[in-house]
């Protein structure tokens, strides 16, 4: 029987961890769900300040102060929020690093 769900691990770093009050979550999604579906699920789960500070579902966008990586690759190098997630993927949501 073919799997109908995808299990992913989400890690929260920095300010995002303060918003979620958790270091990580293991979540199940529909098979080949886009990243936007995961982010919508997180926005519903955590509410404010995660939504709208990190991700605003109505606009389907990650706010400029934050970045998301799937298996160590920044989503801008993939298919952004339309990136299809696979079983066992690790997603990291964190503030952008700045220096000077």
Rosetta blueprint (number, residue, H / E / L):
1 X L
2 X L
3 X L
4 X L
5 X E
6 X E
7 X E
8 X E
9 X E
10 X E
11 X E
12 X E
13 X L
14 X L
15 X H
16 X H
17 X H
18 X H
19 X H
20 X H
21 X L
22 X L
23 X L
24 X E
25 X E
26 X E
27 X E
28 X E
29 X E
30 X E
31 X L
32 X L
33 X L
34 X E
35 X H
36 X H
37 X H
38 X H
39 X H
40 X H
41 X H
42 X H
43 X H
44 X H
45 X H
46 X H
47 X L
48 X L
49 X L
50 X H
51 X H
52 X H
53 X H
54 X L
55 X E
56 X E
57 X L
58 X L
59 X L
60 X L
61 X E
62 X E
63 X L
64 X L
65 X L
66 X E
67 X E
68 X E
69 X E
70 X E
71 X L
72 X L
73 X E
74 X E
75 X H
76 X H
77 X H
78 X L
79 X L
80 X H
81 X H
82 X H
83 X L
84 X E
85 X L
86 X L
87 X L
88 X L
89 X L
90 X E
91 X E
92 X E
93 X E
94 X E
95 X E
96 X L
97 X L
98 X L
99 X L
100 X L
